[in-house]
């Protein structure tokens, strides 16, 4: 179903707040949780994007993958925030951004907000790959127009991306990288994201770090199409064969919606190993979040004897290069760090590759975040001190407040760094 047809066929409540049922649920949440409600991707909102409590979702994208992901679909669910009372303020911010691009802006060219939705990407109608929040808007001069903008500040999947961001950026900072200069745009931070999903991770990084130059590698063009066509990811970022991506978002909206972010994002339709072989960039930070339709992390991405890890190592900055991997648990044991034989093999492969690695557990879901680094702080390399678990964790914790402040995170990074922390031996 096309987006315009979808909008016309749905009741207005689909784009408005989730309703009285959701408000009653919020009132029952304890004050210990409510103090983080400024985070629009907080777990408290998960009933909205999972369609719990009778909330009905609508399929807005559906296509079959030829790259092992099965049926790729996107479903839409109503979002309660931001509420209608907040929309005028957001519209004014969009207008100010547009004036910065085009000083001849007329009143009837302004964007008016239609509402907000959650968009959930699934493989085979089962495996939930990504959840994003989108804003729908139209031009005052053309009520039939529709613009979708993914909200880059919102990470809601439900905690794995928050864990990856927290652990990855604190590890990078602890390794001597000047995150302050990158955030302010005074220095370049080269980032590689392997696995695209809905695109929320690269958008979040680009919105928070002005100096971030982000390459995204995704092998499946259907996934890229889903993110652009149904999840509000900017079409301008697609670098390879955009004519095959079913792009529906009008090109003229790019500057208005995204500002200067169009210079920071590049999405490449490619196999990860092939891309690493041909690219010439040296990366400061690499995120790997790649699973197929059967929810399997490809063996070639952690094969000790395969070409991928060796090529990836050559593309990392030798001073502070950091790799962050999202791993699904492979054990049913009731443990805060559910790490079985398979996951441990992956962790040790990356530890052998770079020299130091640690893992933390992700709250609420059976995932782990693995971080491997070419060097770690505390001057240990120069002093030749043995690295202990306490030493590494203390170094990470000492950088967490700085990361929170520089990126204005709506969630505390420390809670993701210390949960189930283990140094890989």
C-alpha positions in Angstrom: 0.0 0.0 0.0 1.4 3.4 -0.9 1.9 5.9 1.8 -0.7 8.4 0.5 -3.3 5.7 0.2 -2.5 4.5 3.7 -3.0 8.0 5.1 -6.3 8.4 3.4 -7.6 5.0 4.5 -6.8 5.3 8.2 -8.8 7.1 10.9 -7.3 10.3 12.3 -6.6 8.6 15.6 -3.9 6.7 13.8 -1.8 9.8 13.6 -2.9 11.2 16.9 -2.2 10.2 20.5 -2.7 6.6 21.4 -5.8 7.3 23.5 -7.2 7.0 27.0 -6.0 3.5 27.4 -2.4 4.5 27.1 -2.8 7.5 29.5 -4.2 5.1 32.1 -1.2 2.9 31.7 1.2 5.8 32.1 -0.5 6.8 35.4 0.3 3.3 36.8 4.0 3.6 36.2 6.1 4.2 39.3 7.9 7.5 39.9 11.2 5.6 39.7 10.6 5.2 36.0 8.8 8.4 35.1 11.8 10.6 35.7 13.2 9.4 32.4 10.1 10.1 30.3 11.9 12.8 28.4 13.4 9.8 26.5 10.8 9.2 23.8 12.3 5.8 23.2 12.0 4.6 26.8 10.8 1.1 27.5 7.6 2.5 28.9 6.4 3.2 25.4 7.0 -0.3 24.2 3.3 -1.3 24.2 2.8 1.3 21.5 5.4 0.0 19.0 4.7 -3.6 19.8 0.9 -3.2 19.4 0.1 -4.4 23.0 -3.1 -3.7 24.7 -5.3 -3.9 21.7 -3.4 -1.2 19.6 -3.8 -2.2 16.0 -1.0 -1.8 13.5 -1.2 -1.4 9.7 1.2 -2.7 7.1 2.7 0.1 5.1 5.5 -1.8 3.3 5.8 -5.5 2.2 8.3 -7.0 -0.2 10.3 -10.3 -0.7 14.0 -10.2 -0.2 16.4 -12.0 -2.5 19.2 -11.9 0.1 18.0 -14.3 2.8 15.8 -12.0 4.7 12.5 -13.5 3.6 9.5 -11.3 3.6 10.5 -7.7 4.6 7.6 -5.7 6.1 7.0 -2.5 8.0 4.0 -2.0 10.2 2.8 1.4 11.6 1.5 2.0 15.1 0.2 5.3 16.7 2.6 7.2 18.9 1.5 9.2 21.9 4.4 11.7 21.9 5.0 14.4 21.0 1.4 15.4 21.7 -0.6 17.9 19.6 0.1 20.6 22.1 3.9 20.3 21.2 3.4 20.5 17.4 3.4 24.3 17.0 6.8 24.6 18.7 8.2 21.9 16.4 6.7 23.5 13.3 8.4 26.8 14.3 11.7 25.0 14.5 11.2 23.5 11.0 10.3 27.0 9.7 13.5 28.5 11.2 15.5 25.7 9.5 13.8 26.4 6.2 14.4 30.1 6.4 18.1 29.3 6.9 18.0 27.4 3.6 15.6 29.7 1.7 15.1 33.3 3.0 12.2 33.7 0.5 10.0 31.3 2.5 6.4 32.1 2.2 3.8 31.4 4.8 1.9 28.9 2.7 5.1 26.9 2.1 5.4 26.1 5.8 5.2 22.5 7.0 2.3 21.5 9.2 2.6 18.4 11.3 0.0 15.6 10.7 1.1 13.3 13.5 3.6 10.7 14.7 3.9 7.0 14.3 6.1 4.1 15.3 7.3 2.1 12.3 8.4 -1.5 12.9 10.6 -3.4 10.5 10.2 -7.2 10.5 11.6 -10.2 8.6 9.2 -13.0 7.8 6.5 -11.3 9.9 8.3 -12.5 13.0 11.8 -11.3 13.6 11.6 -7.7 14.8 14.6 -5.9 13.3 14.1 -2.2 14.0 11.7 0.3 15.5 11.7 4.0 14.6 9.5 7.0 15.2 8.4 9.0 12.2 6.9 12.4 11.9 4.4 13.0 9.1 3.9 16.6 7.8 2.5 18.4 4.8 3.0 21.7 3.1 0.4 24.3 4.0 0.1 25.2 0.3 -0.5 21.6 -0.7 -2.6 19.6 1.8 -2.2 16.5 -0.3 1.6 16.4 0.1 3.2 14.1 2.6 6.7 14.2 4.1 8.0 11.5 6.4 10.9 12.2 8.7 12.4 9.7 11.0 13.1 11.2 14.4 16.9 10.8 14.8 17.0 11.5 18.5 14.8 8.5 19.3 16.4 5.1 19.9 13.7 2.6 20.7 14.7 -1.0 19.7 14.3 -1.4 22.7 17.8 -1.1 24.2 20.4 -2.7 22.0 21.2 0.5 20.1 21.4 2.4 23.3 23.8 -0.1 24.7 25.9 0.0 21.5 26.1 3.8 21.5 26.9 3.9 25.2 29.6 1.3 25.2 31.1 2.2 21.9 31.4 6.0 22.5 32.8 5.6 26.0 35.3 3.0 24.8 36.4 5.3 21.9 36.8 8.2 24.3 38.7 6.1 26.8 41.1 5.2 24.0 42.2 8.8 23.5 39.8 9.9 20.7 38.7 13.6 21.1 34.9 13.2 21.1 34.4 16.9 22.0 36.0 18.1 18.8 34.0 15.6 16.7 30.7 16.6 18.4 31.4 20.3 17.7 32.4 19.6 14.1 36.0 20.6 14.6 37.3 17.2 13.8 36.1 14.3 11.6 34.9 11.0 13.1 34.7 8.3 10.5 32.1 5.7 11.3 31.1 2.5 9.5 27.7 0.8 10.2 27.4 -2.7 8.9 23.7 -3.5 8.7 21.2 -0.8 8.1 17.8 -1.9 9.4 15.6 1.2 9.7 18.6 3.5 9.8 18.1 4.8 13.3 21.7 4.3 14.5 23.4 6.3 11.7 20.8 9.0 11.9 21.2 9.3 15.7 25.0 9.6 15.3 24.8 12.2 12.5 22.3 14.3 14.5 24.5 14.3 17.6 28.0 14.4 16.2 28.5 17.2 13.6 31.9 15.8 12.6 30.6 12.3 12.0 31.0 11.0 8.5 29.0 7.8 8.3 29.2 4.9 5.8 26.3 2.4 6.0 26.6 -0.9 4.3 23.5 -3.0 3.6 23.5 -6.0 1.2 19.7 -6.1 0.8 18.1 -3.3 -1.4 14.7 -4.2 -0.1 15.8 -3.3 3.4 17.1 0.1 2.1 13.8 0.7 0.3 11.8 -0.1 3.4 13.8 2.4 5.4 13.4 5.2 2.9 9.9 4.4 1.7 8.2 3.5 5.0 10.5 4.5 7.8 11.4 8.1 7.0 15.1 7.6 6.3 16.5 10.3 4.0 16.6 9.2 0.3 19.6 11.4 -0.4 21.8 9.0 1.6 21.4 6.1 -0.9 24.6 5.9 -2.9 24.2 2.8 -5.0 21.6 2.5 -7.8 19.0 4.7 -6.2 16.7 4.1 -9.2 16.2 0.5 -7.9 15.3 1.6 -4.3 11.7 2.6 -4.9 12.4 6.0 -3.3 9.2 8.0 -2.7 10.3 10.9 -0.6 10.5 14.2 -2.6 14.0 15.4 -3.1 13.2 19.0 -2.3 12.3 18.2 1.3 15.9 17.1 2.1 17.3 20.5 3.2 14.2 21.4 5.1 14.0 18.2 7.0 17.6 17.3 7.5 19.7 20.5 7.2 23.4 19.7 6.8 23.1 16.0 7.6 23.0 15.2 3.9 26.8 15.6 3.9 27.3 13.1 6.7 25.4 10.0 5.5 26.2 7.5 2.7 24.3 4.2 2.3 26.0 1.6 0.2 24.2 -1.4 -1.3 27.0 -3.9 -0.9 28.2 -7.0 0.8 30.2 -6.0 3.9 33.3 -7.9 3.0 33.3 -6.5 -0.6 32.9 -3.0 0.7 35.8 -3.3 3.1 38.0 -4.6 0.3 37.4 -1.6 -1.9 37.0 1.2 0.5 39.9 3.5 1.4 38.6 5.1 4.6 40.2 4.6 7.9 37.5 4.3 10.6 37.5 5.4 14.2 34.4 3.5 15.1 32.6 0.5 13.5 29.1 -0.8 14.4 28.1 -4.3 13.3 24.4 -5.3 13.6 23.8 -7.8 10.8 21.3 -10.7 11.0 19.5 -12.6 8.3 15.9 -13.7 8.1 16.6 -16.7 10.4 18.1 -14.3 13.0 21.6 -15.6 12.5 24.9 -13.6 12.8 26.8 -14.6 9.6 29.9 -16.8 10.3 32.0 -14.9 7.8 31.8 -11.8 10.1 33.6 -13.5 12.9 35.6 -16.3 11.1 39.1 -16.0 12.6 40.6 -17.4 9.3 38.4 -15.6 6.9 39.2 -12.4 5.0 36.6 -10.1 6.6 38.3 -9.7 10.0 41.7 -9.2 8.5 40.4 -6.6 6.0 38.4 -4.9 8.8 41.5 -4.6 11.0 43.3 -2.8 8.2 40.6 -0.2 8.0 40.7 0.7 11.7 42.7 3.6 13.1 45.6 2.0 14.9 45.5 4.5 17.8 41.9 4.1 19.0 39.9 2.1 16.4 36.9 0.5 18.1 34.4 -2.1 17.0 30.9 -2.6 18.5 28.9 -5.8 17.7 25.3 -6.5 18.6 25.0 -10.2 19.6 21.9 -12.3 20.4 22.2 -14.7 23.3 22.7 -18.4 22.6 21.8 -19.8 26.0 18.6 -20.1 28.0 20.4 -19.8 31.3 18.9 -17.3 33.7 22.0 -15.1 33.8 22.6 -11.4 33.6 25.1 -12.1 30.8 23.6 -14.9 28.7 26.8 -16.0 26.9 27.0 -19.6 25.6 29.7 -21.3 23.5 28.8 -19.7 20.2 28.7 -16.1 21.5 31.9 -16.7 23.4 33.6 -17.8 20.2 32.5 -14.6 18.5 33.8 -12.5 21.4 37.2 -14.2 21.4 37.6 -13.8 17.7 37.3 -10.0 18.0 39.5 -10.0 21.1 42.2 -11.8 19.2 41.8 -9.4 16.3 42.3 -6.2 18.3 43.8 -7.1 21.6 41.1 -6.1 24.1 37.4 -6.8 24.3 34.6 -6.6 26.8 30.9 -7.5 26.7 27.8 -6.1 28.5 24.3 -7.3 28.6 21.4 -5.4 27.2 18.4 -4.6 29.5 15.1 -6.3 28.9 16.2 -8.4 25.9 18.6 -11.4 25.5 21.3 -9.4 23.7 24.9 -8.6 24.4 27.0 -5.7 23.2 30.6 -6.7 22.4 33.2 -4.0 22.2 36.8 -4.6 20.9 39.5 -1.9 20.8 43.0 -1.6 19.4 44.1 0.4 22.4 42.6 1.4 25.7 43.1 4.4 28.0 44.9 4.7 31.4 48.2 4.7 29.6 48.4 0.9 29.9 50.1 0.5 26.6 53.0 2.7 27.6 53.2 1.4 31.2 52.7 -2.2 30.1 50.2 -2.8 32.9 48.0 -5.9 32.8 44.4 -4.9 32.0 41.9 -5.9 34.7 38.2 -5.9 34.6 38.0 -3.1 37.2 40.5 -1.0 35.4 38.6 -1.1 32.1 35.2 -0.6 33.7 36.5 2.4 35.8 38.0 3.9 32.6 34.6 3.6 30.8 32.7 4.9 33.8 35.0 8.0 34.0 34.0 8.9 30.4 30.3 8.2 30.7 29.2 11.6 32.1 31.2 13.4 29.4 29.5 11.3 26.7 26.1 12.0 28.2 26.8 15.7 28.3 28.4 16.1 24.9 25.6 14.2 23.1 22.8 15.4 25.3 21.7 11.8 25.7 18.1 11.2 26.9 19.4 8.1 28.7 22.4 7.6 31.1 25.1 5.7 29.3 26.5 4.3 32.6 23.6 2.0 33.2 24.4 0.3 29.9 28.1 0.1 30.5 28.1 -1.6 33.9 25.3 -4.1 33.4 26.8 -7.6 33.3 30.2 -6.2 32.4 32.8 -8.9 31.6 36.3 -8.6 30.2 36.9 -11.2 27.5 39.9 -13.4 28.2 
